[in-house]
Amino acid sequence: MDLLNMFRQSDDVVTFRAGETIFHAGDSGNQMYVVLDGEVEIALNNKVVETVVPGELLGELALVDQSPRSADAIARTDCRLVPINERRFLFLIQETPYFALQVMSVMANRLRRRTQDAVGS
């Protein structure tokens, strides 16, 4: 099972038009998102560092550690996202260990890429 299939039937989908900001660096991080359709750019200091595609997560770091957002998220294309607030997040990681593994995998991969980028610079 993948994240896209886990959330495809969600009834609380939010939409964003291409170019619309989903969140800004410094915003409070009270929810993360699963991308159902479209693409979202993650930008640090106005530089795109990642493009999130269907079946992937964004905004997980701020939700997990209760810190402000560390980057901007902007809809690259029209998007459909499923918001996951803290209550739903805690339920999902408790009831669906696969979901917890997916979140940890996303965080580890992003950290690894940032570390490789820093070493390569």
Contacts in CASP RR format, 6 or more apart in sequence:
PFRMAT RR
TARGET T0000
AUTHOR 0000-0000-0000
METHOD contacts of the structure
MODEL  1
MDLLNMFRQSDDVVTFRAGETIFHAGDSGNQMYVVLDGEVEIALNNKVVE
TVVPGELLGELALVDQSPRSADAIARTDCRLVPINERRFLFLIQETPYFA
LQVMSVMANRLRRRTQDAVGS
1 98 0 8 1.000
2 55 0 8 1.000
3 34 0 8 1.000
3 55 0 8 1.000
3 56 0 8 1.000
3 57 0 8 1.000
3 99 0 8 1.000
3 102 0 8 1.000
4 34 0 8 1.000
4 36 0 8 1.000
4 54 0 8 1.000
4 55 0 8 1.000
6 34 0 8 1.000
6 96 0 8 1.000
6 99 0 8 1.000
7 34 0 8 1.000
7 36 0 8 1.000
7 55 0 8 1.000
7 82 0 8 1.000
8 36 0 8 1.000
10 36 0 8 1.000
10 82 0 8 1.000
12 82 0 8 1.000
12 83 0 8 1.000
13 36 0 8 1.000
13 80 0 8 1.000
13 81 0 8 1.000
13 82 0 8 1.000
14 33 0 8 1.000
14 80 0 8 1.000
14 81 0 8 1.000
14 82 0 8 1.000
14 83 0 8 1.000
15 78 0 8 1.000
15 79 0 8 1.000
15 80 0 8 1.000
15 81 0 8 1.000
16 22 0 8 1.000
16 40 0 8 1.000
16 75 0 8 1.000
16 78 0 8 1.000
16 79 0 8 1.000
16 81 0 8 1.000
17 75 0 8 1.000
17 78 0 8 1.000
18 75 0 8 1.000
18 76 0 8 1.000
18 77 0 8 1.000
18 78 0 8 1.000
19 74 0 8 1.000
19 75 0 8 1.000
19 76 0 8 1.000
20 74 0 8 1.000
20 75 0 8 1.000
21 72 0 8 1.000
21 73 0 8 1.000
21 74 0 8 1.000
21 75 0 8 1.000
22 33 0 8 1.000
22 40 0 8 1.000
22 58 0 8 1.000
22 73 0 8 1.000
22 74 0 8 1.000
22 75 0 8 1.000
22 79 0 8 1.000
22 81 0 8 1.000
23 29 0 8 1.000
23 59 0 8 1.000
23 69 0 8 1.000
23 72 0 8 1.000
23 73 0 8 1.000
24 69 0 8 1.000
24 72 0 8 1.000
25 44 0 8 1.000
25 68 0 8 1.000
25 69 0 8 1.000
25 70 0 8 1.000
25 71 0 8 1.000
25 72 0 8 1.000
26 68 0 8 1.000
26 69 0 8 1.000
26 70 0 8 1.000
27 62 0 8 1.000
27 68 0 8 1.000
27 69 0 8 1.000
28 62 0 8 1.000
28 68 0 8 1.000
28 69 0 8 1.000
29 59 0 8 1.000
29 62 0 8 1.000
29 63 0 8 1.000
29 66 0 8 1.000
29 67 0 8 1.000
29 68 0 8 1.000
29 69 0 8 1.000
30 63 0 8 1.000
30 85 0 8 1.000
30 86 0 8 1.000
31 59 0 8 1.000
31 63 0 8 1.000
31 83 0 8 1.000
31 84 0 8 1.000
31 85 0 8 1.000
31 86 0 8 1.000
32 57 0 8 1.000
32 58 0 8 1.000
32 59 0 8 1.000
32 60 0 8 1.000
32 62 0 8 1.000
32 63 0 8 1.000
32 83 0 8 1.000
32 84 0 8 1.000
32 89 0 8 1.000
33 40 0 8 1.000
33 57 0 8 1.000
33 58 0 8 1.000
33 59 0 8 1.000
33 81 0 8 1.000
33 82 0 8 1.000
33 83 0 8 1.000
33 84 0 8 1.000
34 55 0 8 1.000
34 56 0 8 1.000
34 57 0 8 1.000
34 81 0 8 1.000
34 82 0 8 1.000
34 84 0 8 1.000
35 52 0 8 1.000
35 53 0 8 1.000
35 54 0 8 1.000
35 55 0 8 1.000
35 56 0 8 1.000
35 57 0 8 1.000
35 58 0 8 1.000
35 79 0 8 1.000
35 80 0 8 1.000
35 81 0 8 1.000
36 54 0 8 1.000
36 55 0 8 1.000
36 79 0 8 1.000
36 80 0 8 1.000
36 81 0 8 1.000
36 82 0 8 1.000
37 54 0 8 1.000
37 78 0 8 1.000
37 79 0 8 1.000
37 80 0 8 1.000
38 53 0 8 1.000
38 54 0 8 1.000
38 75 0 8 1.000
38 76 0 8 1.000
38 77 0 8 1.000
38 78 0 8 1.000
38 79 0 8 1.000
38 80 0 8 1.000
39 51 0 8 1.000
39 52 0 8 1.000
39 53 0 8 1.000
39 75 0 8 1.000
39 76 0 8 1.000
39 77 0 8 1.000
39 79 0 8 1.000
40 51 0 8 1.000
40 52 0 8 1.000
40 58 0 8 1.000
40 73 0 8 1.000
40 74 0 8 1.000
40 75 0 8 1.000
40 76 0 8 1.000
40 79 0 8 1.000
40 81 0 8 1.000
41 48 0 8 1.000
41 50 0 8 1.000
41 51 0 8 1.000
41 52 0 8 1.000
41 73 0 8 1.000
41 74 0 8 1.000
41 75 0 8 1.000
41 76 0 8 1.000
42 48 0 8 1.000
42 49 0 8 1.000
42 50 0 8 1.000
42 51 0 8 1.000
42 52 0 8 1.000
42 58 0 8 1.000
42 71 0 8 1.000
42 72 0 8 1.000
42 73 0 8 1.000
43 49 0 8 1.000
43 71 0 8 1.000
43 72 0 8 1.000
43 73 0 8 1.000
43 74 0 8 1.000
44 70 0 8 1.000
44 71 0 8 1.000
44 72 0 8 1.000
46 72 0 8 1.000
49 71 0 8 1.000
49 114 0 8 1.000
49 117 0 8 1.000
50 110 0 8 1.000
50 113 0 8 1.000
51 76 0 8 1.000
52 58 0 8 1.000
52 73 0 8 1.000
56 106 0 8 1.000
57 102 0 8 1.000
57 103 0 8 1.000
57 106 0 8 1.000
58 73 0 8 1.000
59 69 0 8 1.000
59 73 0 8 1.000
60 103 0 8 1.000
60 106 0 8 1.000
60 107 0 8 1.000
61 67 0 8 1.000
61 70 0 8 1.000
61 107 0 8 1.000
62 68 0 8 1.000
62 69 0 8 1.000
62 70 0 8 1.000
63 84 0 8 1.000
63 85 0 8 1.000
63 86 0 8 1.000
63 89 0 8 1.000
64 103 0 8 1.000
64 107 0 8 1.000
84 92 0 8 1.000
92 99 0 8 1.000
92 100 0 8 1.000
93 99 0 8 1.000
93 100 0 8 1.000
93 103 0 8 1.000
END
